[in-house]
C-alpha cells in the first residue's frame, strides 16, 4: 500500500462514511470535487486501511475486558439492589444485573466459549400462596411438559 497523506486519509474516511450513508458515487465526487474514479479508488483503499487497522486488534484482550466490565456491572447492580429500601429500585438493579449477565453469556456464546445449555433450573423464593403466580407457573410447567413430550416423540 502506498503512503497516504493525512489529508487523503481524512477524505477517504469521509467518502466511506458518505457511501455508507447511501450517497451515490457521483454525489460524493461532486461534493469533494473529484472524479467518480477517484471516489472508487478511495473506497477501495478504505477497505485496505480498515483491514490493516484491525489486523493487530487483540480479540482475546477485548473479550476479557468486555467480560470484566459486565461482571463489574452485574456485581455492582446486585450490591445496589441489596442496599435499596424501595422495592421498585431493587427490581431495577436486579434487571440491570440480569442484563449484564445476559451480555456476558452472549459474548461468550458468540465466540463458542459457552455452549452448554442448562439441564435444570432451580427457582427459589416464589410466593406460591399467590393464586395468580401459582396459575401462571402451572401454565409454564404444562407448556414445558407438552413441548418435551412432542420432542421425545420426534
MORAMO-V677261 format. One record per backbone hydrogen bond with DSSP energy under -1.0 kcal/mol. NH is the residue of the N-H (numbers start at 1). CO is the residue of the C=O. If there is no record, write none. Layout:
NH | CO
NH | CO
This chain:
9 | 5
10 | 6
11 | 7
12 | 8
13 | 9
14 | 10
15 | 11
16 | 12
17 | 13
18 | 14
19 | 15
20 | 16
21 | 17
22 | 19
23 | 18
28 | 24
29 | 25
30 | 26
31 | 27
32 | 28
34 | 29
39 | 35
40 | 36
41 | 37
42 | 38
43 | 39
44 | 40
45 | 41
46 | 42
47 | 43
48 | 44
49 | 45
50 | 46
51 | 47
52 | 48
53 | 49
54 | 50
57 | 54
59 | 57
62 | 58
63 | 59
64 | 60
65 | 61
66 | 62
67 | 63
68 | 64
69 | 65
70 | 66
71 | 67
72 | 68
73 | 69
74 | 70
75 | 71
76 | 72
77 | 73
78 | 74
79 | 75
80 | 76
81 | 77
82 | 78
83 | 79
84 | 80
90 | 86
91 | 87
92 | 88
93 | 89
94 | 90
95 | 91
96 | 92
97 | 93
98 | 94
99 | 95
100 | 96
101 | 97
102 | 98
103 | 99
104 | 100
105 | 101
106 | 102
107 | 103
108 | 104
109 | 105
110 | 106
112 | 109
113 | 108
128 | 126
130 | 127
134 | 130
135 | 131
136 | 132
137 | 133
138 | 134
139 | 135
140 | 136
141 | 137
142 | 138
143 | 139
144 | 140
145 | 141
146 | 142
147 | 143
148 | 144
149 | 145
150 | 146
151 | 147
152 | 148
153 | 149
